[in-house]
Amino acid sequence: MAKERTAFVCQQCGYQTVRWMGKCPDCGTWASLLEERAATRGAAGRPGASGGPAPRPITAVPTDGTLRIPLGLAEADRALGGGLTPGSVLILGGEPGIGKSTLLLQAAAAAVRGGRRVLYVSAEESEGQIRSRAERLGALAEGLLLLPETRLEAILGQAEATRPDFLILDSVQMVSSGDLQSGPGTISQVREAAAALQRAAKQTGMSVLLIGHVTKDGSLAGPKSLEHLVDTVLSFEGDQGHPYRVLRVLKHRFGSTEEIGLFEMTDAGLEEVGNPSGRLLRERPAQAPGSAVLAALEGSRPMLLEVQALVAPAGLGAARRVAGGVDRERLALLLAVLERHVGLALGASDVYVNVAGGLRVTEPAADLAVVAAVLSSAQGRPVDPHLVCCGEVGLAGEVRSVRQVPRRLAEAARLGFTRALLPAADAGAAAPPGLALEGLRRVGALPEALFAGK
């Protein structure tokens, strides 16, 4: 039996010390060290104390073809590369109220209807509350097993008894083990719960989906080791003032991290968005200054997004720079390029930039659309409503090439756009029927490309 000792553990970063301190010396958080019981490694835990498998050449290892089990939600399966891998552990994070529980309850019902056995464990809600929500969402599937439980040992026991294909736990921060004296949500409890569920998943082949709380800065609450323990880290993102939600993959041991799933929150729950470009552009004003269409790429999925800008005279004090859906520092860089290479004076103007729909764009290919929208608003001249843009803008005023241009162009042509403004290096790509390509080498030539003949 392992010897036991006590240690003071920081509940923010996991730093351990043998005596209490008011401030964690590692992360600097005040009053975050709590006393917990910790196990000391005995002789059996020392290197070389027990046998194990012998090493062998990598060429002698048989190929492991990864099996995918679809959840039944096409957008979630798309983000996961086709579905869940048996024996894998996933954690889903997101802001409170963004729809994490709704997403997994709908996924659980879809999996049950697809012939899978699902155990839904709730450590935060009662059975009645979950049933009421399932009725509202149309997720009242016969065979979906509910378990309101916070004790880790009881959850593992029921998982062994029911042998589910999928085990969903809402949430991992509310589960506690009787072997530890600390309360739920502490570093040691979260780490123990995740490790125990991972062992159970590997032994039985069931897939485990965990819901995790997030901190004020948007990162997963609990120890950083939690992200290393699990196989996949998912983030459910969106603005609660907008209906759209993005399921983004931050880590994936069994596939790509570049795919996303797109949903729309409705009164009846989450609705999958299979045609995001058409949905996001349907309310775009046709002849309004300050609006430009971006041919974006999320993973392998092309999406046309509306970038809006408003340039207004600044009041007393410094001019404001407000960004929604784009990086604020990137916006400041692009405004400096506009002033230097286009001659657009913005020092006495407030500049507001927003991506319609509440979505966030991080790729540099959005630069050209942002610059076009700002220029259009500043001059009060609308951009051609049939024009789509993509391209990275450098500090020297050059327009740089971007990836996967044919996918972007095909999506633009599908939605009826007739002109595409893109980097000159990419203008040699094969143009889809009905779409004229216009290459741009320098951002200084942008006004002529946007407003020629107007």
C-alpha positions as CSV (number, residue, x, y, z in Angstrom):
1,M,0.0,0.0,0.0
2,A,1.4,3.4,-0.9
3,K,2.5,5.7,1.9
4,E,0.5,8.9,2.3
5,R,1.6,12.4,3.0
6,T,0.0,15.8,2.7
7,A,1.0,18.6,0.4
8,F,-0.3,22.1,-0.4
9,V,-1.4,22.2,-4.0
10,C,-2.2,25.4,-6.0
11,Q,-5.7,25.1,-7.4
12,Q,-4.8,27.2,-10.5
13,C,-1.6,25.6,-11.8
14,G,-1.0,22.5,-9.7
15,Y,2.2,23.7,-8.0
16,Q,3.0,21.6,-4.8
17,T,4.8,22.5,-1.7
18,V,5.1,20.9,1.8
19,R,4.0,24.1,3.6
20,W,1.3,26.7,3.1
21,M,2.0,29.9,1.3
22,G,-0.2,32.9,0.8
23,K,0.9,33.3,-2.8
24,C,1.7,30.6,-5.3
25,P,5.3,31.1,-6.4
26,D,4.7,29.5,-9.8
27,C,1.6,31.3,-11.1
28,G,1.3,34.2,-8.6
29,T,-2.3,33.5,-7.5
30,W,-3.2,34.5,-4.0
31,A,-4.8,32.1,-1.5
32,S,-4.9,29.2,-4.0
33,L,-2.9,26.6,-2.0
34,L,-5.0,24.0,-0.3
35,E,-3.9,21.0,1.7
36,E,-4.4,17.7,0.0
37,R,-3.4,14.1,0.6
38,A,-0.9,12.8,-1.9
39,A,0.6,9.3,-2.4
40,T,4.3,8.8,-2.1
41,R,5.7,6.4,-4.7
42,G,6.7,3.1,-3.1
43,A,9.2,0.5,-4.3
44,A,6.8,-0.9,-6.9
45,G,6.7,2.5,-8.6
46,R,10.5,2.9,-9.0
47,P,12.0,2.5,-12.5
48,G,12.9,-1.1,-13.2
49,A,10.9,-2.4,-10.2
50,S,8.4,-4.3,-12.4
51,G,8.5,-5.9,-15.8
52,G,6.9,-4.7,-19.0
53,P,6.8,-5.3,-22.7
54,A,10.1,-5.5,-24.5
55,P,10.9,-2.9,-27.1
56,R,10.7,-4.0,-30.8
57,P,11.5,-2.4,-34.1
58,I,8.8,0.0,-35.4
59,T,8.6,-1.9,-38.7
60,A,7.6,-5.0,-36.7
61,V,4.5,-3.3,-35.3
62,P,1.3,-4.1,-37.2
63,T,-0.6,-1.2,-38.7
64,D,-3.5,0.0,-36.5
65,G,-6.4,1.0,-38.8
66,T,-8.3,3.6,-36.8
67,L,-12.0,2.8,-36.6
68,R,-14.4,5.7,-36.4
69,I,-17.8,5.5,-34.8
70,P,-20.1,8.2,-36.1
71,L,-22.0,10.2,-33.4
72,G,-24.9,10.9,-35.8
73,L,-24.5,14.7,-35.9
74,A,-22.9,15.4,-39.3
75,E,-21.2,18.7,-38.2
76,A,-19.7,17.1,-35.1
77,D,-18.5,14.0,-37.0
78,R,-17.0,16.4,-39.6
79,A,-15.0,18.2,-36.9
80,L,-13.8,14.8,-35.5
81,G,-12.7,13.4,-38.8
82,G,-15.6,11.0,-39.2
83,G,-16.6,10.2,-35.6
84,L,-15.1,8.9,-32.3
85,T,-12.3,6.5,-32.0
86,P,-13.1,3.5,-29.6
87,G,-11.3,3.9,-26.3
88,S,-10.7,7.7,-26.8
89,V,-11.3,10.4,-24.2
90,L,-12.5,13.8,-25.3
91,I,-13.1,17.0,-23.4
92,L,-15.4,19.8,-24.5
93,G,-14.9,23.3,-23.1
94,G,-16.8,26.5,-23.6
95,E,-18.3,29.6,-21.9
96,P,-21.2,29.0,-19.5
97,G,-24.5,28.9,-21.4
98,I,-22.9,28.5,-24.8
99,G,-24.6,25.1,-25.4
100,K,-22.1,22.4,-24.3
101,S,-24.7,20.3,-22.5
102,T,-27.2,20.8,-25.3
103,L,-24.7,19.7,-27.9
104,L,-23.8,16.5,-26.1
105,L,-27.4,15.6,-25.2
106,Q,-28.4,15.9,-28.9
107,A,-25.3,13.9,-29.8
108,A,-26.2,11.2,-27.3
109,A,-29.8,10.9,-28.7
110,A,-28.4,10.7,-32.2
111,A,-26.0,8.0,-31.3
112,V,-28.7,6.0,-29.6
113,R,-30.9,6.2,-32.6
114,G,-27.9,5.0,-34.6
115,G,-27.8,1.8,-32.5
116,R,-25.2,2.9,-30.0
117,R,-25.4,2.4,-26.2
118,V,-24.9,5.7,-24.3
119,L,-24.6,6.4,-20.6
120,Y,-25.2,10.1,-19.8
121,V,-23.9,11.0,-16.4
122,S,-24.9,14.3,-14.9
123,A,-23.1,15.7,-11.9
124,E,-25.0,19.0,-12.1
125,E,-28.6,18.3,-13.0
126,S,-31.3,15.9,-11.9
127,E,-32.9,13.2,-14.1
128,G,-36.1,15.3,-14.3
129,Q,-34.2,18.4,-15.5
130,I,-32.4,16.4,-18.2
131,R,-35.6,14.7,-19.4
132,S,-37.3,18.1,-19.7
133,R,-34.5,19.5,-21.7
134,A,-34.4,16.3,-23.9
135,E,-38.2,16.8,-24.6
136,R,-37.6,20.4,-25.6
137,L,-34.7,19.4,-27.9
138,G,-36.4,16.4,-29.5
139,A,-33.7,14.2,-27.9
140,L,-35.9,11.9,-26.0
141,A,-34.4,8.7,-27.3
142,E,-35.5,5.3,-26.0
143,G,-32.4,3.5,-24.6
144,L,-30.5,6.6,-23.5
145,L,-29.3,5.8,-20.0
146,L,-29.3,8.7,-17.4
147,L,-27.2,8.6,-14.2
148,P,-27.2,11.6,-11.8
149,E,-24.0,10.9,-9.9
150,T,-21.0,12.8,-8.5
151,R,-19.0,9.9,-7.0
152,L,-16.2,8.7,-9.3
153,E,-16.3,5.1,-8.1
154,A,-20.1,4.8,-8.6
155,I,-19.7,6.2,-12.2
156,L,-17.0,3.7,-13.0
157,G,-19.1,0.9,-11.5
158,Q,-22.1,1.7,-13.6
159,A,-20.0,2.0,-16.7
160,E,-18.7,-1.5,-16.0
161,A,-22.2,-2.8,-15.5
162,T,-23.9,-1.2,-18.5
163,R,-20.9,-1.4,-21.0
164,P,-21.8,1.7,-23.0
165,D,-20.3,2.6,-26.4
166,F,-20.2,6.3,-25.2
167,L,-20.0,7.7,-21.7
168,I,-20.8,11.4,-21.4
169,L,-20.0,13.2,-18.1
170,D,-21.3,16.7,-17.4
171,S,-19.0,17.9,-15.9
172,V,-15.6,16.5,-14.9
173,Q,-15.1,19.4,-12.4
174,M,-18.1,18.2,-10.3
175,V,-16.9,14.7,-9.8
176,S,-15.0,13.6,-6.7
177,S,-13.2,10.4,-5.6
178,G,-13.5,9.1,-2.1
179,D,-9.8,8.3,-2.0
180,L,-9.0,12.0,-1.9
181,Q,-9.9,14.4,0.9
182,S,-10.2,17.5,-1.3
183,G,-13.4,18.8,-2.7
184,P,-14.8,18.6,-6.2
185,G,-13.1,20.8,-8.7
186,T,-9.7,20.8,-7.1
187,I,-6.6,20.1,-9.1
188,S,-6.2,16.6,-7.6
189,Q,-9.8,15.6,-8.0
190,V,-10.0,16.7,-11.7
191,R,-6.7,14.9,-12.4
192,E,-7.8,11.7,-10.6
193,A,-11.2,11.7,-12.4
194,A,-9.7,12.2,-15.8
195,A,-7.0,9.6,-15.3
196,A,-9.5,7.0,-14.0
197,L,-11.9,7.5,-16.8
198,Q,-9.0,7.3,-19.3
199,R,-7.9,3.9,-17.9
200,A,-11.5,2.7,-18.1
201,A,-11.8,3.8,-21.7
202,K,-8.6,2.1,-22.8
203,Q,-9.6,-1.2,-21.0
204,T,-13.2,-1.4,-22.2
205,G,-13.1,0.4,-25.6
206,M,-15.8,2.9,-24.7
207,S,-15.4,6.5,-25.8
208,V,-15.6,9.1,-23.0
209,L,-16.9,12.6,-23.6
210,L,-16.2,15.1,-20.8
211,I,-17.6,18.6,-20.4
212,G,-15.1,21.0,-18.8
213,H,-15.5,24.4,-17.2
214,V,-13.4,27.2,-18.5
215,T,-11.6,30.1,-16.7
216,K,-12.1,33.8,-17.3
217,D,-9.4,33.8,-20.0
218,G,-11.2,30.9,-21.8
219,S,-8.8,28.1,-21.0
220,L,-10.0,24.8,-19.4
221,A,-10.3,24.9,-15.6
222,G,-8.1,22.5,-13.7
223,P,-4.6,21.3,-14.2
224,K,-2.8,21.7,-17.5
225,S,-2.2,17.9,-17.3
226,L,-5.9,17.5,-18.0
227,E,-5.4,18.5,-21.7
228,H,-2.4,16.1,-21.9
229,L,-4.4,13.2,-20.4
230,V,-7.2,13.3,-22.9
231,D,-7.0,12.4,-26.6
232,T,-9.1,15.3,-28.0
233,V,-9.7,18.8,-26.8
234,L,-12.8,20.5,-28.3
235,S,-13.9,24.1,-27.9
236,F,-17.5,25.3,-28.4
237,E,-17.3,28.9,-29.3
238,G,-19.7,31.7,-30.2
239,D,-21.2,35.0,-29.1
240,Q,-24.2,34.6,-26.9
241,G,-25.7,37.6,-28.7
242,H,-25.6,35.7,-32.0
243,P,-27.1,32.3,-32.9
244,Y,-24.0,30.7,-34.5
245,R,-21.8,28.3,-32.6
246,V,-18.5,26.8,-33.8
247,L,-17.2,23.4,-32.7
248,R,-13.4,23.7,-33.0
249,V,-10.8,21.0,-32.5
250,L,-7.8,22.2,-30.5
251,K,-6.0,18.9,-30.1
252,H,-6.7,15.5,-31.8
253,R,-4.5,12.5,-31.5
254,F,-6.5,10.6,-34.2
255,G,-7.0,13.3,-36.8
256,S,-6.7,16.8,-38.0
257,T,-7.1,19.9,-35.8
258,E,-8.2,22.0,-38.8
259,E,-11.8,21.0,-39.2
260,I,-14.8,22.7,-37.6
261,G,-18.5,22.1,-37.1
262,L,-21.0,24.9,-37.4
263,F,-24.3,25.0,-35.6
264,E,-27.1,27.5,-35.1
265,M,-28.8,27.9,-31.7
266,T,-32.6,27.9,-32.1
267,D,-35.5,27.5,-29.7
268,A,-35.5,23.8,-30.4
269,G,-31.8,23.4,-29.8
270,L,-28.8,23.3,-32.0
271,E,-29.4,23.0,-35.8
272,E,-26.6,22.0,-38.1
273,V,-25.5,24.5,-40.7
274,G,-24.6,22.6,-43.8
275,N,-24.4,25.7,-46.1
276,P,-22.6,28.3,-43.9
277,S,-21.8,30.7,-46.8
278,G,-25.4,31.1,-47.9
279,R,-26.7,31.3,-44.3
280,L,-24.2,34.0,-43.3
281,L,-24.6,36.2,-46.3
282,R,-28.4,36.2,-46.6
283,E,-28.8,39.5,-44.8
284,R,-25.8,41.3,-46.4
285,P,-26.7,44.8,-47.7
286,A,-26.0,45.0,-51.4
287,Q,-24.8,48.7,-51.8
288,A,-23.7,49.7,-48.4
289,P,-20.3,51.3,-47.9
290,G,-18.0,49.4,-45.5
291,S,-19.0,45.9,-46.5
292,A,-16.7,43.3,-48.2
293,V,-17.0,39.6,-48.7
294,L,-14.1,37.4,-47.5
295,A,-13.4,34.0,-49.0
296,A,-12.3,32.3,-45.8
297,L,-11.1,28.8,-45.1
298,E,-11.8,26.9,-41.9
299,G,-9.8,23.7,-42.1
300,S,-10.8,22.2,-45.5
301,R,-14.2,24.0,-45.5
302,P,-14.5,27.3,-47.6
303,M,-16.8,29.9,-46.1
304,L,-17.9,33.3,-47.4
305,L,-18.1,35.8,-44.6
306,E,-19.1,39.4,-44.6
307,V,-16.5,41.8,-43.1
308,Q,-18.0,45.1,-42.0
309,A,-16.2,48.4,-41.2
310,L,-17.3,51.8,-40.0
311,V,-14.9,54.8,-40.1
312,A,-16.3,57.8,-38.1
313,P,-14.8,61.1,-36.9
314,A,-13.3,60.7,-33.4
315,G,-14.7,62.8,-30.6
316,L,-12.5,64.4,-28.0
317,G,-9.5,62.2,-27.0
318,A,-7.7,59.4,-28.8
319,A,-9.2,57.6,-31.8
320,R,-10.7,54.2,-31.0
321,R,-10.0,50.9,-32.7
322,V,-12.7,48.3,-32.0
323,A,-12.5,44.8,-33.5
324,G,-15.1,42.1,-33.4
325,G,-14.3,38.7,-34.9
326,V,-10.7,39.8,-35.9
327,D,-7.6,40.3,-33.9
328,R,-7.4,43.9,-32.6
329,E,-3.6,44.0,-33.0
330,R,-3.9,42.8,-36.5
331,L,-6.4,45.5,-37.3
332,A,-4.0,48.2,-35.9
333,L,-1.3,46.8,-38.3
334,L,-3.6,47.0,-41.3
335,L,-4.7,50.5,-40.5
336,A,-1.0,51.6,-40.4
337,V,-0.4,50.0,-43.8
338,L,-3.5,51.8,-45.2
339,E,-2.1,55.2,-43.9
340,R,1.4,54.6,-45.2
341,H,0.8,52.9,-48.6
342,V,-2.7,54.1,-49.6
343,G,-2.5,57.6,-48.0
344,L,-5.7,57.2,-46.1
345,A,-5.6,59.4,-43.0
346,L,-7.2,57.6,-40.1
347,G,-5.5,59.3,-37.1
348,A,-8.5,61.4,-36.3
349,S,-11.1,58.7,-37.0
350,D,-12.6,55.9,-34.9
351,V,-12.5,52.6,-36.8
352,Y,-14.8,49.7,-36.1
353,V,-14.5,46.3,-37.8
354,N,-16.8,43.3,-37.3
355,V,-17.3,39.9,-38.9
356,A,-21.1,39.4,-39.3
357,G,-22.7,36.5,-37.5
358,G,-20.5,36.6,-34.5
359,L,-17.8,34.3,-36.0
360,R,-14.1,34.8,-35.5
361,V,-11.5,34.8,-38.2
362,T,-7.8,34.2,-37.4
363,E,-6.2,33.5,-40.8
364,P,-4.1,36.2,-42.5
365,A,-6.2,35.7,-45.7
366,A,-8.8,38.0,-44.1
367,D,-6.4,41.0,-44.4
368,L,-7.5,42.1,-47.9
369,A,-11.2,42.0,-47.0
370,V,-10.6,44.0,-43.8
371,V,-8.6,46.6,-45.7
372,A,-11.3,46.8,-48.5
373,A,-14.1,47.3,-46.0
374,V,-12.2,50.1,-44.1
375,L,-11.4,51.8,-47.4
376,S,-15.0,51.6,-48.6
377,S,-16.3,53.1,-45.4
378,A,-13.8,55.8,-45.2
379,Q,-14.5,56.9,-48.8
380,G,-18.3,56.3,-48.6
381,R,-18.2,54.2,-51.7
382,P,-19.7,50.6,-51.8
383,V,-17.7,47.6,-52.9
384,D,-19.1,45.7,-55.9
385,P,-21.6,43.3,-54.3
386,H,-20.4,40.5,-56.7
387,L,-16.8,40.8,-55.6
388,V,-15.1,38.5,-53.2
389,C,-11.6,39.1,-51.6
390,C,-8.8,37.1,-50.0
391,G,-5.2,37.8,-49.4
392,E,-2.6,38.6,-46.8
393,V,-1.3,42.2,-46.5
394,G,2.4,42.7,-45.5
395,L,3.9,45.7,-43.8
396,A,5.6,46.8,-47.0
397,G,2.2,47.0,-48.7
398,E,2.6,43.8,-50.6
399,V,-0.3,41.4,-51.1
400,R,0.8,37.8,-50.3
401,S,-0.5,34.5,-51.5
402,V,-2.8,32.3,-49.3
403,R,-3.5,28.6,-49.2
404,Q,-6.2,26.6,-50.9
405,V,-7.3,29.3,-53.4
406,P,-9.2,26.8,-55.7
407,R,-11.5,25.8,-52.8
408,R,-12.2,29.5,-52.0
409,L,-12.9,30.3,-55.6
410,A,-15.2,27.3,-56.1
411,E,-17.3,28.4,-53.1
412,A,-17.5,32.0,-54.5
413,A,-18.6,30.8,-57.9
414,R,-21.2,28.5,-56.3
415,L,-22.9,31.4,-54.6
416,G,-23.0,33.5,-57.8
417,F,-20.0,35.9,-57.4
418,T,-18.5,37.1,-60.6
419,R,-15.2,38.8,-59.5
420,A,-12.5,37.7,-57.2
421,L,-9.8,40.0,-55.9
422,L,-6.8,38.0,-54.8
423,P,-2.9,38.1,-54.6
424,A,-1.2,38.3,-58.0
425,A,0.7,35.2,-57.2
426,D,-2.6,33.3,-57.0
427,A,-4.3,34.9,-60.0
428,G,-3.0,32.1,-62.3
429,A,-5.3,29.6,-60.6
430,A,-7.9,27.9,-62.7
431,A,-11.0,30.1,-62.6
432,P,-14.4,28.5,-62.2
433,P,-16.9,29.3,-64.9
434,G,-18.4,32.8,-64.5
435,L,-15.7,34.0,-62.1
436,A,-13.1,36.6,-63.2
437,L,-9.9,36.7,-61.3
438,E,-8.1,40.0,-60.6
439,G,-4.6,39.8,-59.2
440,L,-3.2,42.5,-56.8
441,R,0.5,43.0,-56.1
442,R,0.4,46.1,-53.9
443,V,-2.3,47.4,-51.5
444,G,-1.8,50.8,-53.0
445,A,-3.6,49.6,-56.1
446,L,-6.6,48.6,-54.1
447,P,-8.7,51.8,-54.6
448,E,-8.6,51.4,-58.3
449,A,-9.4,47.7,-58.2
450,L,-12.4,48.4,-55.9
451,F,-13.9,51.5,-57.4
452,A,-12.8,51.7,-61.0
453,G,-15.6,53.1,-63.1
454,K,-17.6,54.3,-60.1
